[in-house]
């Protein structure tokens, strides 16, 4: 099975780190988006196996993207990549259907582990102390 990834982040450096890490782990990059609306449009066009999604972006944020993607595909596998101080936003993201989240800056091994778990197991990753948002 080809594992395809849509990377959504307004920061080029984050997109490059995610891209390099995913490619090294055997993923194919389906596309890249820099805001929430572009993420929805590309998701609908490309139908990737998974999405990495930043929450804070100009124009249309990650919540906008998450809402639009989940409405179009309730089975979408979305990994939120966000900063620690956004607990309220992360809680909202989980309510909308995000599968997991990783705090920036992130460990590359954790990124690959989360993506693999999303696609291969197709279920949420158990909460650990590194991703508790309560």
C-alpha positions as CSV (number, residue, x, y, z in Angstrom):
1,X,0.0,0.0,0.0
2,X,1.4,3.4,-1.0
3,X,1.3,5.8,2.0
4,X,0.6,9.3,0.8
5,X,0.8,12.5,2.9
6,X,-0.6,16.0,2.6
7,X,1.5,18.4,4.6
8,X,-0.3,21.6,5.9
9,X,1.8,24.3,7.5
10,X,2.5,27.9,6.7
11,X,6.1,27.6,7.8
12,X,8.4,26.3,5.0
13,X,10.9,24.9,7.4
14,X,8.3,22.7,9.1
15,X,7.0,21.5,5.8
16,X,10.5,20.6,4.8
17,X,11.3,18.7,8.0
18,X,8.0,16.7,7.8
19,X,8.6,16.0,4.1
20,X,12.2,14.8,4.6
21,X,11.2,12.7,7.6
22,X,8.2,11.1,5.8
23,X,10.1,10.3,2.6
24,X,12.9,8.7,4.6
25,X,10.2,6.5,6.2
26,X,8.8,5.4,2.9
27,X,5.9,7.9,2.5
28,X,5.0,9.6,-0.8
29,X,4.3,13.4,-0.5
30,X,0.9,14.0,-2.2
31,X,1.0,17.7,-1.7
32,X,1.7,20.7,0.5
33,X,-0.7,23.5,1.6
34,X,0.0,26.7,3.4
35,X,-3.5,27.5,4.8
36,X,-6.7,25.7,5.8
37,X,-8.7,26.3,2.6
38,X,-5.8,25.1,0.4
39,X,-5.7,22.0,2.7
40,X,-9.3,21.2,2.1
41,X,-9.0,21.7,-1.7
42,X,-5.9,19.5,-1.9
43,X,-7.4,16.8,0.3
44,X,-10.4,16.5,-1.9
45,X,-8.3,16.4,-5.0
46,X,-5.5,14.1,-3.8
47,X,-7.2,11.9,-1.2
48,X,-4.0,11.2,0.8
49,X,-3.6,8.5,3.4
50,X,-2.9,11.0,6.1
51,X,-2.5,14.7,6.8
52,X,-0.2,16.7,9.0
53,X,-2.0,19.9,10.0
54,X,-0.8,23.0,11.7
55,X,-3.4,24.9,13.7
56,X,-2.2,28.5,13.4
57,X,-2.0,29.7,9.8
58,X,-2.9,32.9,8.0
59,X,-6.2,33.4,6.2
60,X,-7.8,30.0,7.1
61,X,-6.5,28.1,10.2
62,X,-6.2,24.5,11.0
63,X,-9.7,24.3,12.6
64,X,-11.2,25.5,9.3
65,X,-9.3,22.8,7.5
66,X,-10.1,20.1,10.0
67,X,-13.8,20.9,9.9
68,X,-13.8,20.9,6.1
69,X,-11.8,17.7,5.6
70,X,-13.8,15.8,8.3
71,X,-17.1,16.8,6.7
72,X,-15.9,15.6,3.3
73,X,-14.3,12.4,4.7
74,X,-15.2,11.4,8.3
75,X,-12.5,8.6,8.1
76,X,-9.7,11.1,7.3
77,X,-6.5,10.5,9.3
78,X,-5.3,13.9,10.6
79,X,-2.2,14.4,12.7
80,X,-2.1,17.9,14.3
81,X,1.3,19.5,14.7
82,X,1.0,22.4,17.0
83,X,2.6,24.4,19.9
84,X,2.1,23.6,23.6
85,X,0.3,26.8,24.5
86,X,-2.7,26.0,22.3
87,X,-4.5,23.5,24.5
88,X,-8.0,24.9,23.9
89,X,-7.5,24.7,20.1
90,X,-6.2,21.2,20.4
91,X,-9.2,20.1,22.5
92,X,-11.4,21.6,19.8
93,X,-9.4,19.7,17.1
94,X,-10.0,16.4,18.8
95,X,-13.7,17.1,19.1
96,X,-13.7,17.7,15.3
97,X,-12.0,14.5,14.6
98,X,-8.2,14.9,14.7
99,X,-6.6,11.5,15.2
100,X,-3.5,12.6,17.2
101,X,-1.2,15.5,17.9
102,X,2.4,16.2,18.3
103,X,3.8,19.3,20.0
104,X,6.3,21.4,18.0
105,X,9.2,21.2,18.0
106,X,8.7,17.5,17.5
107,X,10.8,14.3,17.5
108,X,11.1,12.8,14.0
109,X,10.7,9.3,15.3
110,X,7.5,10.3,17.1
111,X,6.2,11.8,13.8
112,X,6.8,8.6,11.9
113,X,5.4,6.4,14.6
114,X,2.2,8.5,14.7
115,X,1.7,8.5,10.9
116,X,2.3,4.8,10.7
117,X,-0.2,4.1,13.5
118,X,-2.8,6.3,11.9
119,X,-2.6,4.5,8.6
120,X,-1.8,1.0,9.6
121,X,-4.1,0.7,12.6
122,X,-6.7,3.2,11.5
123,X,-7.4,4.2,15.1
124,X,-6.5,6.8,17.7
125,X,-3.1,6.4,19.4
126,X,-3.4,6.0,23.2
127,X,-2.8,9.1,25.2
128,X,0.7,9.4,26.6
129,X,2.2,12.1,28.8
130,X,3.7,13.7,25.6
131,X,0.3,14.3,24.1
132,X,-2.1,14.9,27.1
133,X,-4.0,18.2,26.6
134,X,-6.2,18.2,29.8
